Amino acid sequence: MAQKLGISARKAKGTSAVNAMWKSASAGLEIIWGFVSSDFLTFAVPNTIFGVIGALPGTGLTQIIIGNQLHSDTQRRTVDVLYRVPKVLLFNFYSLFLFDLSNQHWPESVREDSVNKPWRPIPSGQITPRQTRRLLMILAPAALGTNYLLGVWSQGLLVQVLSWYYNDLRGCDEIFRDAIIAVSYGLANLTSLRLASSSSYFLSATAKQANLDGAFSLVDGATSVTVTPRGYLWVAMISGVILTTMHIQDLKDQKGDQSRNRKTVPLVLGDWVSRWTVAGFVPFWSVVCAAFWHQQTERLPEGFLGYIAQLVLGLIVAWRVLSKQSRRDDAGTWRLWCVWHSSLYLLPLVGRIVSGPWS
């Protein structure tokens, strides 16, 4: 009987330990998600989509350098790009996590979040600012090491420098904060494109086709891929979208921003100016971005129908930002803007489809 009781006690103790570990892991994941949840669908996911869609064969955004020769992306297989999705998402996720840790642990950020986002980990009491700072000190060098392993050391470092400029130097409180965000998006998108384009299998296959196999060292990293002028232009256009329309996110947060004396576009230039600039630039970029990808197809005008969805979304965003101006409506318009913004990242795929069969 005593032996059975001892076995039962050990089983109960083991079960209790497993339950405690599960609860700790769940609490940790909940805290991580609490930090990034507001930005995950507006930064990590869109940037991953940008890189993966842009790296697909036939978009013309990248080329590969083998020896002294340039090879087009039409030789790349779609499966090679999809294989790298986890790496692209990983880069964007930990870059975002570091940014949010740095952004949310400051006293003024905690006060603002207590008004605008009281469910976040620090204002809700799940973690303290001091613990957040220590976590940041551990994860920052880990991120640098991961950047190196992924082959995007310099690009990843620049992303962290911009995070430091935005958060620690308080660029987030200045009127040019959207310019910093636009540059950050550009760097993240460019890095995502390079990560998704680089594949050792693809490099080896292309080398054999070019009869250059063995003539040079193949490296699975971003240095083996070059972004074309068209690719850089597309990255710049998306950053232009961010620069001229991103302040739509500040419309719903004006009360909290005012409490910390943050210089956002709505507070500096006024609510009316902010709404009309968004209402003007969203349709403008819808047309410009569609035209940028539509120009590579000869299927006129029926090919343009492939871009109708994002054009309609842009018009709806413009209508809502002018006609529905409550805080709740502004939050809904912001979410719709996020969908519209993400739809722009799909345009290379649309352009490739309407231009003809895949290579």
C-alpha positions as CSV (number, residue, x, y, z in Angstrom):
1,M,0.0,0.0,0.0
2,A,2.8,2.4,0.9
3,Q,4.6,1.7,-2.3
4,K,1.4,2.4,-4.3
5,L,1.0,5.7,-2.4
6,G,4.6,6.6,-3.2
7,I,4.1,5.9,-6.9
8,S,0.9,8.0,-6.9
9,A,2.7,10.8,-5.1
10,R,5.5,10.8,-7.7
11,K,3.0,10.8,-10.6
12,A,1.1,13.7,-9.0
13,K,4.3,15.6,-8.5
14,G,5.3,14.9,-12.1
15,T,1.9,16.0,-13.4
16,S,2.1,19.1,-11.2
17,A,5.6,20.0,-12.6
18,V,4.3,19.6,-16.2
19,N,1.3,21.7,-15.5
20,A,3.5,24.4,-13.9
21,M,5.8,24.4,-17.0
22,W,2.9,24.6,-19.3
23,K,1.4,27.5,-17.4
24,S,4.8,29.3,-17.4
25,A,5.2,28.7,-21.1
26,S,1.7,29.9,-21.8
27,A,2.2,33.0,-19.7
28,G,5.5,33.7,-21.6
29,L,3.8,33.4,-25.0
30,E,0.9,35.6,-23.8
31,I,3.4,38.3,-22.8
32,I,5.3,38.0,-26.1
33,W,2.1,38.3,-28.1
34,G,0.9,41.2,-25.9
35,F,4.0,43.1,-27.0
36,V,3.7,42.5,-30.7
37,S,0.0,41.9,-31.3
38,S,-0.7,45.5,-32.4
39,D,2.0,45.5,-35.0
40,F,2.3,41.8,-36.1
41,L,-0.3,42.1,-38.9
42,T,0.9,45.5,-40.0
43,F,4.6,44.9,-40.0
44,A,5.8,41.3,-39.7
45,V,3.2,39.7,-41.9
46,P,3.1,42.3,-44.7
47,N,6.9,42.5,-44.8
48,T,7.1,38.7,-45.1
49,I,4.5,38.8,-47.9
50,F,6.5,41.6,-49.6
51,G,9.7,39.5,-49.7
52,V,8.1,36.2,-50.7
53,I,5.8,37.7,-53.4
54,G,8.6,39.9,-54.7
55,A,11.0,37.0,-55.0
56,L,8.7,34.8,-57.1
57,P,10.0,34.1,-60.6
58,G,9.1,36.7,-63.2
59,T,8.6,39.8,-61.0
60,G,11.9,41.3,-62.1
61,L,12.7,42.6,-58.6
62,T,15.9,40.6,-58.1
63,Q,18.8,39.1,-60.1
64,I,21.4,36.6,-59.1
65,I,25.1,37.0,-59.6
66,I,27.1,34.0,-60.6
67,G,30.7,34.7,-61.3
68,N,30.6,37.8,-63.4
69,Q,27.2,37.1,-64.9
70,L,23.8,38.3,-64.0
71,H,20.9,35.8,-64.2
72,S,17.2,36.8,-64.2
73,D,14.7,35.6,-61.6
74,T,12.8,33.6,-64.2
75,Q,15.2,30.6,-63.5
76,R,14.1,30.5,-59.9
77,R,11.5,27.9,-58.8
78,T,8.5,29.0,-56.7
79,V,9.1,26.1,-54.3
80,D,12.6,27.5,-53.5
81,V,11.1,30.8,-52.5
82,L,8.4,29.2,-50.4
83,Y,11.0,27.1,-48.6
84,R,12.4,30.3,-47.2
85,V,9.2,31.7,-45.8
86,P,10.0,30.7,-42.2
87,K,13.4,32.5,-42.3
88,V,11.8,35.7,-43.7
89,L,9.0,35.6,-41.0
90,L,11.6,34.9,-38.3
91,F,13.6,37.9,-39.2
92,N,10.6,40.2,-39.2
93,F,9.2,38.7,-36.0
94,Y,12.3,39.2,-33.8
95,S,13.0,42.6,-35.4
96,L,9.4,43.6,-34.4
97,F,9.7,42.1,-30.9
98,L,12.9,44.0,-30.2
99,F,11.3,47.2,-31.4
100,D,8.2,46.8,-29.3
101,L,10.2,45.9,-26.2
102,S,12.2,49.1,-26.6
103,N,9.1,51.1,-27.4
104,Q,6.9,50.0,-24.6
105,H,9.1,50.0,-21.5
106,W,9.5,53.8,-21.2
107,P,7.5,55.6,-18.4
108,E,5.7,57.9,-20.9
109,S,4.9,54.8,-23.1
110,V,3.4,53.1,-20.1
111,R,1.3,56.1,-19.3
112,E,0.1,56.3,-23.0
113,D,-0.7,52.6,-23.2
114,S,-2.6,52.9,-19.9
115,V,-5.0,55.2,-21.9
116,N,-4.9,53.7,-25.4
117,K,-3.9,50.1,-24.9
118,P,-4.3,49.0,-21.2
119,W,-4.2,45.3,-22.2
120,R,-0.5,45.5,-23.1
121,P,1.9,43.5,-20.8
122,I,3.4,46.4,-18.8
123,P,0.2,48.5,-18.0
124,S,-1.7,45.2,-17.3
125,G,1.0,44.2,-14.8
126,Q,2.2,41.0,-16.5
127,I,5.8,42.3,-16.6
128,T,7.6,45.3,-15.2
129,P,9.5,47.9,-17.2
130,R,12.7,46.8,-15.5
131,Q,12.2,43.2,-16.5
132,T,11.4,44.3,-20.0
133,R,14.7,46.3,-20.2
134,R,16.6,43.3,-19.0
135,L,14.9,41.0,-21.5
136,L,15.8,43.5,-24.2
137,M,19.5,43.5,-23.1
138,I,19.5,39.7,-23.6
139,L,17.6,39.6,-26.9
140,A,19.5,42.4,-28.7
141,P,22.8,40.6,-29.1
142,A,20.9,37.4,-29.8
143,A,19.2,39.2,-32.7
144,L,22.5,40.4,-34.0
145,G,23.8,36.8,-34.0
146,T,20.7,35.6,-35.8
147,N,21.1,38.4,-38.4
148,Y,24.6,37.0,-39.0
149,L,23.5,33.4,-39.4
150,L,20.7,34.5,-41.8
151,G,23.3,36.4,-43.9
152,V,21.6,39.8,-43.3
153,W,24.0,41.2,-40.7
154,S,24.3,44.8,-42.1
155,Q,20.6,45.1,-43.0
156,G,19.5,43.7,-39.6
157,L,21.9,46.0,-37.8
158,L,20.5,49.1,-39.6
159,V,17.0,48.0,-38.5
160,Q,18.1,48.0,-34.9
161,V,19.8,51.3,-35.3
162,L,16.6,52.8,-36.5
163,S,14.7,51.2,-33.6
164,W,17.2,52.9,-31.2
165,Y,16.8,56.2,-33.0
166,Y,13.0,56.0,-32.9
167,N,12.6,54.7,-29.3
168,D,15.7,55.6,-27.2
169,L,16.4,59.0,-28.9
170,R,12.6,59.7,-28.8
171,G,12.2,60.1,-32.5
172,C,8.8,58.6,-31.9
173,D,7.7,61.9,-30.3
174,E,8.7,64.1,-33.2
175,I,6.7,65.2,-36.3
176,F,9.1,63.2,-38.5
177,R,8.3,59.9,-36.8
178,D,6.5,58.6,-39.9
179,A,9.7,59.2,-41.9
180,I,11.6,57.0,-39.5
181,I,8.9,54.3,-39.8
182,A,8.9,54.6,-43.6
183,V,12.7,54.0,-43.7
184,S,12.4,51.1,-41.3
185,Y,9.7,49.5,-43.5
186,G,12.0,50.0,-46.5
187,L,14.9,48.3,-44.8
188,A,12.7,45.4,-43.6
189,N,11.1,45.0,-47.0
190,L,14.5,45.0,-48.8
191,T,15.9,42.5,-46.3
192,S,12.8,40.3,-46.7
193,L,13.2,40.4,-50.5
194,R,16.8,39.4,-50.3
195,L,16.2,36.6,-47.8
196,A,13.3,35.2,-49.9
197,S,15.4,35.4,-53.0
198,S,18.5,33.6,-51.7
199,S,18.5,29.9,-52.0
200,S,21.5,27.5,-52.1
201,Y,19.5,25.0,-54.2
202,F,18.5,27.7,-56.7
203,L,22.1,28.9,-56.9
204,S,23.5,25.5,-57.5
205,A,20.9,24.7,-60.2
206,T,21.5,28.0,-62.0
207,A,25.3,27.4,-61.8
208,K,24.9,24.1,-63.6
209,Q,22.7,25.7,-66.3
210,A,25.4,28.3,-66.9
211,N,28.2,25.7,-66.9
212,L,29.8,27.5,-64.1
213,D,29.4,24.9,-61.4
214,G,32.6,24.7,-59.3
215,A,34.1,27.9,-60.7
216,F,33.1,29.9,-57.5
217,S,31.9,29.4,-54.0
218,L,28.2,29.3,-53.5
219,V,27.0,31.0,-50.4
220,D,23.4,30.7,-49.0
221,G,23.0,34.4,-48.2
222,A,21.8,37.7,-49.3
223,T,25.2,38.6,-50.9
224,S,24.5,36.1,-53.7
225,V,21.4,38.0,-54.8
226,T,21.1,41.6,-56.1
227,V,18.0,43.7,-56.1
228,T,17.3,45.3,-59.5
229,P,16.6,49.0,-60.0
230,R,13.0,48.0,-60.4
231,G,13.1,46.3,-57.0
232,Y,14.6,49.3,-55.3
233,L,11.9,51.5,-56.9
234,W,9.2,49.2,-55.6
235,V,10.6,49.3,-52.1
236,A,10.8,53.1,-52.3
237,M,7.2,53.3,-53.5
238,I,6.0,51.3,-50.5
239,S,8.0,53.5,-48.2
240,G,6.2,56.4,-49.9
241,V,2.9,54.9,-49.0
242,I,4.0,54.6,-45.4
243,L,5.3,58.1,-45.2
244,T,2.2,59.8,-46.6
245,T,-0.6,57.6,-45.2
246,M,0.7,55.9,-42.0
247,H,-0.6,58.8,-39.8
248,I,-4.0,57.3,-40.2
249,Q,-3.0,55.1,-37.2
250,D,-2.7,58.3,-35.1
251,L,-6.3,59.4,-35.6
252,K,-7.6,56.9,-33.1
253,D,-4.8,57.5,-30.5
254,Q,-5.0,61.3,-30.2
255,K,-6.0,61.4,-26.6
256,G,-3.1,59.2,-25.5
257,D,-0.6,61.0,-27.8
258,Q,-1.6,64.3,-26.4
259,S,-1.1,63.1,-22.8
260,R,2.6,62.6,-23.6
261,N,3.0,65.6,-25.8
262,R,3.8,63.5,-28.9
263,K,4.0,65.5,-32.1
264,T,1.8,63.4,-34.5
265,V,0.4,64.7,-37.7
266,P,-3.2,65.0,-36.4
267,L,-2.0,66.9,-33.3
268,V,0.4,69.2,-35.2
269,L,-1.4,69.8,-38.5
270,G,-4.9,69.2,-37.3
271,D,-7.5,66.4,-37.6
272,W,-9.0,67.9,-40.8
273,V,-5.6,68.0,-42.6
274,S,-4.7,64.5,-41.5
275,R,-7.9,63.0,-42.8
276,W,-7.8,64.8,-46.2
277,T,-4.2,63.9,-46.8
278,V,-5.0,60.2,-46.2
279,A,-8.1,60.5,-48.3
280,G,-6.0,61.9,-51.1
281,F,-2.9,59.8,-51.0
282,V,-4.6,56.4,-50.5
283,P,-6.4,56.5,-53.9
284,F,-3.3,58.1,-55.5
285,W,-1.0,55.3,-54.4
286,S,-3.7,52.7,-55.4
287,V,-3.5,54.0,-59.0
288,V,0.3,54.5,-59.1
289,C,1.1,51.1,-57.7
290,A,-1.4,49.4,-60.0
291,A,0.1,51.2,-63.0
292,F,3.6,50.3,-62.0
293,W,2.8,46.6,-62.2
294,H,0.3,46.9,-65.0
295,Q,2.8,48.4,-67.4
296,Q,4.7,45.1,-67.9
297,T,1.7,43.4,-69.5
298,E,0.3,43.8,-73.0
299,R,-3.1,42.6,-72.0
300,L,-4.9,46.0,-72.2
301,P,-7.3,46.9,-70.8
302,E,-8.6,43.6,-69.5
303,G,-5.5,43.0,-67.5
304,F,-6.2,46.0,-65.4
305,L,-9.2,44.2,-63.9
306,G,-6.8,42.3,-61.7
307,Y,-6.0,45.4,-59.7
308,I,-9.7,46.4,-59.1
309,A,-9.8,44.9,-55.6
310,Q,-7.1,47.1,-54.1
311,L,-8.4,50.2,-56.0
312,V,-11.8,49.6,-54.4
313,L,-10.3,49.1,-51.0
314,G,-8.4,52.4,-51.3
315,L,-11.6,54.3,-52.2
316,I,-13.4,52.7,-49.2
317,V,-10.6,53.8,-46.9
318,A,-10.7,57.3,-48.3
319,W,-14.5,57.5,-47.8
320,R,-14.4,56.1,-44.3
321,V,-11.6,58.4,-43.0
322,L,-13.7,61.5,-44.0
323,S,-17.2,60.3,-43.2
324,K,-16.7,58.2,-40.0
325,Q,-14.7,60.1,-37.4
326,S,-15.5,58.5,-34.0
327,R,-12.6,56.8,-32.1
328,R,-14.2,53.5,-32.8
329,D,-14.7,54.3,-36.5
330,D,-11.1,55.5,-36.8
331,A,-9.9,52.1,-35.3
332,G,-12.0,50.3,-37.9
333,T,-10.6,52.5,-40.7
334,W,-7.1,51.8,-39.5
335,R,-7.7,48.1,-39.7
336,L,-9.1,48.5,-43.2
337,W,-6.1,50.6,-44.2
338,C,-3.9,47.6,-43.0
339,V,-5.8,45.3,-45.4
340,W,-5.4,47.9,-48.2
341,H,-1.7,48.3,-47.4
342,S,-1.2,44.5,-47.5
343,S,-3.0,44.2,-50.8
344,L,-0.4,46.4,-52.4
345,Y,2.2,43.8,-51.5
346,L,0.3,41.3,-53.6
347,L,0.5,43.4,-56.8
348,P,3.7,41.7,-58.1
349,L,1.8,38.4,-58.0
350,V,-1.2,40.0,-59.8
351,G,1.1,41.6,-62.4
352,R,2.8,38.3,-63.0
353,I,-0.5,36.4,-63.4
354,V,-2.1,38.9,-65.9
355,S,1.1,39.1,-67.9
356,G,1.0,35.4,-68.9
357,P,2.1,31.9,-67.9
358,W,4.8,31.4,-65.3
359,S,8.3,30.8,-66.6
